[in-house]
Amino acid sequence: MASMRRILMCRPTYFRIAYEINPWMNRRVGSDPGESARQWQALHDALVGLGVTVELLDPVDGLPDLVFTANAGLVYRDLFLSSRFRYGERQGETPVFDRWFAEHGFEVEHTPDEHHFEGAGDALFCGETLFAGYRFRSDARTMQWVGDRIGVEVLPLELVDPRYYHLDTCFCPIAPDAAVFFPGAFDEYGRSVLRDRIRTLIEVSAEEAFSFSCNAVVVGRSVLLNEGAPKLAKALERHGYRTIPLTLTEFIKAGGSAKCLTFRLDGEDAARWRSAADRSAAV
Ligand code: ARG
């Protein structure tokens, strides 16, 4: 059966370290354009190889972080809730994303203008629940607004380590009742929420979290992630997953990896509403 999975990506044509808005970015280190293009292409090809339809957003000169399409906004069925970026450096991306979603049949809506929201970088479904990271980028109040707007339960999780400034850098749902997470990025309360609400939780060590291993793309039983996480790979294998390690060092220089470079348009595998939509589409 043909896969219905669709992911939005953007070529790194204009990707570079042009500013510093998270602890990973350092303008003096810079990035290598040829190497960035090769690494991005390998991720793209691996997704296509898994049967994913990859849609491409045209890159824009002057918007280096547009490659991180996970931050476009949040998709829920045919609604696109557009991001409100915290830093001016990324705010120019919003009209570009809005145009793409409007042209591709989504209803485009904005969150209230007084609070920040960085989309699927901070808001991730596990089952029916939206797990929502806040503090460094998104505001907790916007997350509640998002939950009310789409009618789902939101569990806000405070992020406490500036290196793990987006939820998708330290938490990755792999199925409606299973996720990978790095405990050190959350406070005691956040850890207890995750433990109470997700049946299977795979813990990532500090060392492997630092290789961006939580920033993974899940396609069925395959998990694509940055290399350098052998312990996590073993744990995932025990749970019936196989990992596809990729070299994504150029993007880590900007504070992003596999997951940040992708935006799932039909709902993540771990989102319960996706399978419900698939079931009704199959009737
Ligand atoms: N340089 C980008 C920023 O700081 C990286 C974004 C990474 N995206 C993500 N979903 N974690 O905004």
Residues whose N, C-alpha, C, O or C-beta is under 5 A from the ligand:
A	BS01	LIG	I21 N22 D65 F68 A70 N71 G121 H166 D168 A254 G255 G256 C260
